[in-house]
Amino acid sequence: MGFIWTIVIGFVAGIIAKLIMPGDNEPSGFILTTILGIVGAFVATFLGQAMGWYGPNEGAGLIGAVVGALIVLFVYGALVRRRA
């Protein structure tokens, strides 16, 4: 059940991040939005554990996943603009 819950939270986090930070060169579609949110959750968990906000077995919640997805979107947009 944890894997399915991670996908659902990742999808919701990806949608919220794309609504907060829209752009022309962003990934779109169900699968890419879900991957964006899941990667965002991993980024938020890694940064939160590195800063001492989360313990070793704790993960980022929905808000953390959205913040992580925003970071991923920002980096993705910077790389796309740099190539153009």
N, C-alpha and C positions, 0 to 999 in steps of 0.2 A: 504493500500500500504506500510505502514511503516514496518509491520511485514514481508512481502515478501522481502523488501529491506534489512532488518536486516539479514535474512537468506542468501541472496546473498552475502552481505558483509562478513558475518561469514564464508561462504564457501570459498570465495577468500582469506580471512585472514588465514584460516586453511591450505589451499594449500600452500600459501607463507611461513607460519611458518614451515610446514613440509619439504619444499624445503631448507630452511635455516638451519634447525636443523634435519637432517635425523637420524634415529636410527632403530634398530631391534625391540625394544619393544614399539613402538609407536602405538597409535590407528590408524586403517586404515578403509577405506570405506567411501562412500559418507556421510552417516549420522553422523558417528563419526568425520569426518573432519569438517563438518558443526557445530556440537556441540562444537568442539574444538575452532573454530573461534568465535562462539557466546559467549562462556564462556570467551574467551580471551578479547572480547570487553567489557564484564561486569567487568572483572578484571581491565582492563585499565581505564574504566570509574570510578570505585571505587577509584583506586589509584590516578588518575588525580584529582578527586574532593577532596580527602583527602589532596593532596599536593597543592591545590589551582590553578591548571592548567585549570580546567573546572568549570563552574558555576553549580548551582543546577540543571538546566534543560538541561545541555549540556552533550553530550556523546562523547566517543572517536570515531575518524574516522577510516579509513582503516589502517593507520600507527599505531595508538594506538591499534587497534584490533590485528594487527600482533604482536606487542610487548607483549600484554597481552597473546596471544596464545603461544608465545615463553616461557613466564613465566610458563604457564600451562603445556607445554610440558616438561620443565625442572623439575618441581615438580613431574609430572607423572613418568618421567624417574628415578628420585631419589627414589621414592617409590617402583618402580618395581625392581630396583637394590638392594634395601634394603631387600626386601622379598626373593630374590634369594640367 
